[in-house]
Amino acid sequence: ATGLPAGTLLYWRVQALGGKYGTRPWSETYSFTTATPPGKPTELLPEPNTLVKTFTPTFTWQPSNVPESTTFKNYQIQVSTTSTYTAPVINDDNLTQQYVTTYTVQAADALVPMTKYYWRLRACNTALQCSGWTPAATNFILVAIQPPTLLTPANGSTVGVYPFSPTL
């Protein structure tokens, strides 16, 4: 069943109809209560197909709405090289402040240059009920290039003799 109201006690039963054996009696009645997860957050940045020029991009989104009957727990963000997220390169669920809606990649080596990445997120409540994931097709291309590493002459060193033509 889809489209059921959140946080509602519902009842269900089943009856077999027709066929050569005729209609059967109703099954016993069962009940269940639907979950009350937070609403799905809305991704803002980076926008789809954006060229990102830093190894530590910042992701931003609009906060989730949380039903009154539940308490916000965390956001979970995933960044992957595939839209199926089978092996995310970033999988962080320590985003525990509802109204802090940014995440900046901390490890500069987590992302590889000239690579297309997909990102998604969801919100969860303290009952461990989570919203659906944001759309899987949100992607960006990391075009950042690491700056070169300076080797010689060493920083702060004194360079050889006149005519002072060091090899850089």
C-alpha positions as CSV (number, residue, x, y, z in Angstrom):
1,A,0.0,0.0,0.0
2,T,1.2,3.5,-0.8
3,G,0.0,7.0,0.1
4,L,-1.1,6.0,3.6
5,P,-1.5,8.8,6.3
6,A,1.4,9.2,8.6
7,G,1.1,8.3,12.3
8,T,-2.2,6.5,11.9
9,L,-3.6,3.3,13.3
10,L,-4.9,1.2,10.4
11,Y,-6.7,-2.1,10.2
12,W,-6.6,-4.7,7.4
13,R,-7.9,-8.1,6.5
14,V,-8.1,-10.3,3.3
15,Q,-10.9,-12.3,1.6
16,A,-10.5,-14.7,-1.3
17,L,-13.2,-14.1,-3.9
18,G,-14.7,-16.2,-6.7
19,G,-13.1,-19.1,-8.6
20,K,-14.5,-22.6,-8.6
21,Y,-14.2,-22.9,-4.8
22,G,-16.4,-19.8,-4.1
23,T,-15.9,-16.9,-1.8
24,R,-14.0,-17.6,1.4
25,P,-14.7,-15.9,4.7
26,W,-12.7,-12.9,5.8
27,S,-9.3,-13.4,7.5
28,E,-8.9,-12.2,11.0
29,T,-8.3,-8.4,11.3
30,Y,-4.7,-7.1,11.9
31,S,-3.7,-3.6,12.7
32,F,-0.5,-1.5,12.3
33,T,0.5,2.1,12.8
34,T,2.1,4.0,10.0
35,A,5.4,5.7,10.7
36,T,5.9,9.5,11.2
37,P,9.3,10.1,9.6
38,P,10.5,13.6,9.0
39,G,9.8,15.1,5.6
40,K,12.3,14.7,2.8
41,P,14.9,17.5,2.7
42,T,15.3,19.5,-0.5
43,E,18.8,19.6,-2.1
44,L,20.0,23.1,-3.0
45,L,23.8,23.0,-3.8
46,P,25.6,21.8,-5.8
47,E,22.9,21.9,-8.4
48,P,22.7,19.1,-11.0
49,N,25.5,19.0,-13.5
50,T,27.5,21.6,-11.7
51,L,31.3,21.8,-12.2
52,V,32.8,21.9,-8.7
53,K,36.2,23.5,-8.4
54,T,37.2,22.5,-4.9
55,F,38.1,19.2,-3.3
56,T,36.1,20.2,-0.2
57,P,32.7,21.1,-1.7
58,T,29.8,22.2,0.6
59,F,26.4,20.6,0.2
60,T,23.4,22.6,1.2
61,W,19.7,21.8,1.6
62,Q,16.4,23.0,3.0
63,P,15.6,21.5,6.4
64,S,13.1,18.8,6.8
65,N,9.8,19.3,8.5
66,V,9.3,17.1,11.5
67,P,5.8,15.9,12.6
68,E,4.8,17.1,16.1
69,S,4.6,13.5,17.2
70,T,8.3,12.8,16.6
71,T,11.7,14.2,17.3
72,F,14.4,14.9,14.8
73,K,17.6,12.7,15.1
74,N,19.9,13.3,12.1
75,Y,20.5,13.8,8.4
76,Q,22.4,11.2,6.4
77,I,24.3,12.3,3.3
78,Q,25.8,10.0,0.7
79,V,28.2,10.8,-2.1
80,S,28.9,8.1,-4.7
81,T,30.3,7.6,-8.2
82,T,27.2,5.8,-9.2
83,S,23.5,6.7,-9.0
84,T,22.8,3.4,-7.3
85,Y,25.0,4.3,-4.3
86,T,26.2,0.7,-3.9
87,A,29.6,1.9,-2.6
88,P,29.4,5.5,-1.5
89,V,32.7,7.4,-1.0
90,I,31.0,9.5,1.7
91,N,28.4,8.1,4.0
92,D,27.8,10.4,7.0
93,D,24.9,10.2,9.4
94,N,26.4,12.4,12.1
95,L,24.6,15.5,11.0
96,T,22.5,15.8,14.2
97,Q,21.3,19.5,14.1
98,Q,18.0,19.9,12.3
99,Y,18.6,23.5,11.2
100,V,22.3,23.2,10.3
101,T,21.7,22.3,6.6
102,T,25.2,22.2,5.2
103,Y,27.9,19.6,5.0
104,T,31.5,20.3,3.8
105,V,33.7,17.5,2.7
106,Q,36.6,17.4,5.2
107,A,39.1,15.0,3.7
108,A,40.5,16.6,0.5
109,D,41.5,13.1,-0.7
110,A,37.9,11.8,-0.5
111,L,37.0,12.9,-4.0
112,V,38.9,12.3,-7.2
113,P,39.4,15.1,-9.9
114,M,37.6,14.8,-13.2
115,T,35.0,12.5,-11.7
116,K,31.2,12.6,-11.8
117,Y,29.6,12.2,-8.4
118,Y,26.0,11.8,-7.2
119,W,24.7,13.0,-3.8
120,R,21.6,12.4,-1.8
121,L,20.3,12.8,1.7
122,R,17.5,11.9,4.0
123,A,16.3,12.8,7.5
124,C,15.6,10.5,10.4
125,N,13.8,10.8,13.7
126,T,14.6,9.3,17.1
127,A,12.4,6.3,16.4
128,L,14.8,5.5,13.6
129,Q,12.1,6.3,10.9
130,C,13.7,8.0,7.9
131,S,12.3,10.0,5.1
132,G,12.8,8.8,1.6
133,W,16.1,9.7,-0.1
134,T,16.3,12.9,-2.2
135,P,16.4,12.2,-6.0
136,A,19.3,9.9,-7.0
137,A,20.1,11.8,-10.1
138,T,21.5,14.9,-8.4
139,N,25.1,15.0,-9.6
140,F,28.1,17.2,-10.0
141,I,31.5,16.9,-11.6
142,L,34.6,17.5,-9.6
143,V,37.0,19.5,-11.8
144,A,39.3,20.7,-9.1
145,I,43.0,20.0,-9.6
146,Q,45.5,19.7,-6.8
147,P,48.0,22.5,-6.7
148,P,51.6,21.4,-7.5
149,T,53.9,20.5,-4.7
150,L,57.0,22.8,-4.4
151,L,60.2,20.8,-3.9
152,T,63.3,23.0,-4.5
153,P,64.6,25.3,-3.3
154,A,63.2,24.5,0.1
155,N,61.0,27.1,1.7
156,G,63.1,29.8,3.5
157,S,66.4,28.4,2.2
158,T,69.3,30.4,0.9
159,V,69.9,29.9,-2.8
160,G,73.5,29.1,-4.2
161,V,75.9,31.6,-5.5
162,Y,75.9,34.4,-8.0
163,P,74.3,34.5,-10.7
164,F,71.5,33.0,-8.6
165,S,69.8,30.8,-11.1
166,P,68.2,28.0,-9.0
167,T,66.3,25.2,-10.5
168,L,62.6,25.4,-9.4
